[in-house]
Amino acid sequence: MKYNCLFKYRKLISIIIIILLCNGSVSLSGSLFKNDIINFEERPILTSFLLKNSGFGKQYVLNPALFKSAKLFKKSITDKYFIKAISKPSFEIMNLGNSTSDDLMRFLIKYNSSLDLTTVLNIANLYIEESKKEGINHDIAFCQMCLETGFLKFGGIVNIQQNNFCGLGATGISEKGEVFSSKRLGVRAHIQHLKAYASLEKLNNHIVDNRFRFVKRGIAPTIDKLTGNWALDPKYDVKIRFLLNRLYKNMI
């Protein structure tokens, strides 16, 4: 029985590799890896693709080792490695994010290990859910939250009890910002405020951002336009870009 099973998997692996080599569905040109998106020598555990010589020259093919375990023999696993290997962060606010809630949780915990995991995962899920409802890139929104709150350390004029994750209305000691009754409403207000800057589209949820009406709609479709509009910090967009790049590096 053991040998029959082994022969079955070997045959299946051979068929899959032959098909992939023929149609080039996972063949990756060297140019895709010129920026060392994945370094196969330094990160052997992530070697989902191997460089092989074939009749078509050197090509990247799926590592057969992925199919040795029943857990790894899943399309979702190989897709996950492939998608993350070639993904780069988008700087368009009205766009799709690529990170998962686990990605966001690991990123936040990396810079603030004192946080409760359940709380972090809840906030990560809220950002993905609320961003999706309004068409906002949750990668950008989450990184902006990390910047505004110091990775949820707060410490400024806004405190954690306010559920204000982007400094809405916080202009000084006398104006400590908006207060929201729940984390979800706080995240929703952040997302709505971003949409006000990035788009002319109507909100899909009932408005909870009290400062939405003060924004000149559509003046910041990309991160760089937030500088001078959302914040006066001349390096505001640079800081968000930096965090985005760190998030994506952490995802690989």
Summary of the structure (lengths in Angstrom):
residues: 252
radius of gyration: 22.3
end to end distance: 37.8
largest distance: 75.7
contacts: 711
relative contact order: 0.11
helix: 51%
strand: 8%
